[in-house]
Amino acid sequence: MKLMETMNHQQQETAMQENGRRVLIIEDDTNIANLIALHLKDVGLEPTTITNGTDGYEVARSKAFALIILDLMLPGTNGLDVCRQLRMEGVTTPILMLTARAEEVDRVLGLELGADDYLTKPFSVRELLARVKAILRRVQLEQPQPQSNAHILQAGPIALDLEKREVRLNGKIVHLTVREFDLLALFMQYPGRAFRREELLNRVWGYQFSGYDHTVNSHINRLRSKIETDPTRPKLIQTVWGIGYRFNPPEDLP
């Protein structure tokens, strides 16, 4: 493994909120797991290490974490099944998947199952910490910065709070993953606009996921299942044939 690079930790932002420091590492290689844990501690996080998928799944579903770092190849339950089961149970904790496999299909499948990002082994500590910090920023687990009061997006019965990263439907909280939230936020900021799948990938996942159109489709389907009255006949997030998707505000529906 090329886990040898170190960072200038004095230059890292370590003012994480107290309730957003816990990171679960599910990795069977104890050398890798311990090294990851060491560097996470250096940036103010509190890692917990589990060495098999079965126990990792139980811990991930029963305790609150800011992030799960999940290896693909694990004894017991493999990483893909852990990810699948957590998302099926409504666990929305961000997942950074680690894989030693080079095949694109494994990366695509992990993303389609609900992983938020991935790293292919071997990787550097610098890259790992950059990905971790980027994910934590997305869910605003670092010290919040002053923002404008215009942070509530409202569309009919849907209210989306950009600061709290909270969505309510008819006043009840809807539990979304990081990517599902970002997709809905983008749609609600541009109601009626048709987005190509490639543009959604670039805006929500980043350029490194270019070409993974099925990832968009699977996340759209899960988002529909949570906000549509009838997901089989979606009215809010509509398919624009030959292009992609658009958000149809409830007040514009017949």
C-alpha positions in Angstrom: 0.0 0.0 0.0 1.1 3.5 -0.8 -0.3 4.9 2.4 2.8 6.8 3.2 2.1 10.5 2.5 1.4 12.7 5.4 -0.3 16.1 5.6 0.6 19.3 7.4 -2.0 18.9 10.0 -1.6 22.4 11.3 -3.1 23.6 8.0 -6.1 21.3 8.4 -9.4 22.7 9.7 -10.1 20.7 12.8 -13.0 22.7 14.3 -15.6 19.9 13.7 -18.8 20.1 15.6 -18.7 17.8 18.7 -21.5 15.6 17.4 -19.9 15.2 14.0 -16.6 13.7 14.9 -17.3 9.9 14.9 -16.1 7.9 11.9 -16.7 4.2 11.5 -13.9 2.3 9.6 -14.9 -1.2 8.4 -11.6 -2.6 7.0 -10.2 -6.1 7.6 -6.6 -5.1 6.9 -5.6 -4.0 10.4 -2.5 -2.1 9.2 -4.6 0.0 6.8 -7.4 0.4 9.3 -5.0 1.6 12.0 -3.2 4.0 9.7 -6.5 5.5 8.6 -7.6 5.8 12.2 -4.3 7.5 13.2 -4.6 10.2 10.6 -8.3 10.8 11.2 -7.4 11.4 14.9 -4.9 13.9 13.7 -7.6 16.0 12.1 -9.9 15.9 15.2 -12.1 12.9 14.3 -12.9 10.0 16.5 -12.5 6.7 14.6 -14.0 3.3 15.5 -12.5 0.3 13.7 -14.3 -2.9 12.8 -12.6 -5.8 10.9 -15.5 -7.7 9.4 -18.6 -6.8 7.5 -21.2 -8.5 9.7 -20.1 -6.7 12.9 -19.5 -3.5 10.9 -23.1 -3.6 9.6 -24.5 -4.0 13.1 -22.5 -1.1 14.5 -23.3 1.1 11.5 -27.1 0.6 11.9 -27.2 0.9 15.7 -24.9 3.9 16.4 -24.6 7.4 15.0 -21.6 8.3 12.8 -20.6 11.3 10.7 -19.1 9.0 8.1 -18.5 5.3 7.3 -15.3 4.2 5.5 -16.2 0.8 4.1 -13.9 -1.7 2.4 -15.4 -3.7 -0.5 -13.8 -7.0 0.2 -14.6 -8.1 3.8 -15.0 -11.3 5.7 -18.5 -12.1 6.7 -20.7 -9.7 4.8 -19.0 -7.9 1.9 -19.0 -4.2 1.5 -21.5 -4.0 -1.2 -24.0 -6.0 0.8 -23.3 -3.8 3.9 -24.0 -0.7 1.8 -27.1 -2.2 0.3 -28.6 -3.3 3.6 -27.9 0.1 5.3 -29.6 2.0 2.6 -32.5 -0.3 2.5 -33.0 0.3 6.2 -32.9 4.0 5.7 -29.5 4.7 7.2 -28.3 7.8 5.4 -24.8 8.2 6.9 -22.3 9.1 4.1 -20.3 6.1 2.9 -16.8 6.3 1.4 -16.1 2.9 -0.2 -12.6 1.5 -0.5 -11.8 -1.1 -3.2 -8.7 -2.9 -4.4 -10.5 -3.9 -7.6 -9.8 -1.9 -10.7 -13.0 -3.0 -12.6 -15.3 -0.1 -13.3 -18.4 -2.3 -12.6 -17.5 -2.5 -8.8 -17.3 1.3 -8.5 -20.5 1.8 -10.4 -22.4 -0.8 -8.4 -21.2 0.8 -5.1 -22.4 4.2 -6.2 -25.7 2.8 -7.4 -26.2 1.1 -4.0 -25.9 4.5 -2.3 -22.2 5.0 -1.6 -21.2 8.7 -1.7 -17.7 8.3 -2.9 -15.0 5.7 -3.5 -11.2 5.3 -3.4 -9.3 2.6 -5.3 -6.4 1.0 -3.5 -3.5 1.9 -3.3 -4.3 5.5 -2.3 -2.5 8.2 -0.4 -3.4 9.5 3.0 -3.6 13.0 1.5 -6.3 11.9 -1.0 -8.2 10.0 1.7 -8.3 12.9 4.0 -9.3 15.2 1.2 -12.3 13.0 0.4 -13.3 12.7 4.0 -13.2 16.4 4.5 -15.2 17.0 1.3 -17.9 14.6 2.4 -18.1 16.2 5.9 -18.3 19.6 4.3 -21.3 18.5 2.3 -23.3 17.6 5.4 -22.0 20.7 7.2 -20.3 18.8 10.0 -17.5 21.4 10.1 -17.9 24.7 11.9 -20.7 26.5 10.1 -19.9 29.8 8.3 -22.2 32.8 8.4 -24.8 32.4 5.7 -27.7 34.3 4.1 -31.1 33.9 5.7 -32.4 32.7 2.3 -31.7 29.1 3.0 -35.2 27.6 2.9 -36.5 26.3 -0.4 -40.3 25.7 -0.5 -42.2 23.9 -3.2 -45.8 23.0 -2.2 -45.6 20.5 0.7 -41.8 20.2 0.4 -39.5 22.4 2.5 -35.8 22.0 2.1 -33.4 23.7 4.6 -30.0 24.2 3.0 -28.3 25.0 6.4 -29.7 22.2 8.4 -29.7 19.8 5.4 -33.2 18.9 6.3 -36.2 18.0 4.1 -39.8 18.0 5.3 -42.8 16.7 3.4 -46.1 17.9 4.8 -44.3 18.8 7.9 -42.7 15.4 8.5 -38.9 14.9 8.1 -37.8 12.9 5.1 -34.5 11.0 5.6 -32.3 11.5 2.5 -28.8 10.4 1.8 -26.2 13.1 1.0 -26.6 12.6 -2.8 -30.4 12.4 -2.6 -30.4 15.7 -0.7 -28.0 17.4 -3.2 -30.1 16.2 -6.1 -33.3 17.5 -4.6 -31.7 20.8 -3.7 -30.4 21.3 -7.2 -33.8 20.5 -8.7 -35.6 22.9 -6.3 -33.2 25.7 -7.0 -34.0 25.4 -10.8 -37.7 24.4 -11.0 -38.8 23.4 -14.4 -35.3 23.2 -15.8 -34.3 20.0 -17.6 -31.0 18.6 -16.5 -29.0 16.1 -18.6 -27.7 13.1 -16.6 -24.1 14.2 -17.4 -24.8 17.6 -15.8 -26.3 16.0 -12.7 -23.3 13.8 -12.4 -20.9 16.7 -12.7 -22.8 18.9 -10.3 -23.6 16.4 -7.6 -21.0 13.7 -7.8 -18.1 15.5 -9.6 -16.3 15.1 -12.9 -14.6 11.9 -11.8 -17.9 10.1 -12.1 -18.5 11.1 -15.7 -20.2 8.4 -17.7 -22.0 6.7 -14.8 -25.5 7.5 -16.0 -27.1 4.5 -14.2 -25.9 6.0 -10.9 -28.1 9.0 -11.5 -31.1 6.8 -12.5 -30.9 4.7 -9.3 -30.6 7.8 -7.0 -33.6 9.4 -8.8 -35.6 6.3 -8.3 -34.8 6.2 -4.5 -35.6 10.0 -4.2 -38.9 9.5 -5.9 -39.8 6.7 -3.5 -39.4 9.1 -0.6 -41.2 12.2 -1.9 -43.6 11.1 -4.6 -47.2 10.1 -3.8 -47.0 7.4 -6.4 -43.3 6.7 -7.3 -44.5 4.6 -10.3 -46.2 7.7 -11.7 -43.9 10.5 -10.7 -45.2 14.0 -10.9 -42.5 16.0 -9.0 -39.3 14.6 -10.6 -40.2 13.9 -14.2 -38.2 12.1 -16.9 -37.5 14.3 -19.9 -37.1 11.7 -22.6 -33.8 11.9 -24.5 -32.4 14.5 -22.0 -32.7 13.6 -18.3 -34.9 14.9 -15.5 -36.6 18.1 -14.3 -38.4 19.1 -11.1 -42.0 20.1 -11.6 -43.1 22.3 -8.6 -46.3 21.0 -7.0 -48.1 24.3 -7.5 -47.6 23.8 -11.3 -49.3 20.4 -11.3 -52.8 20.1 -12.7 
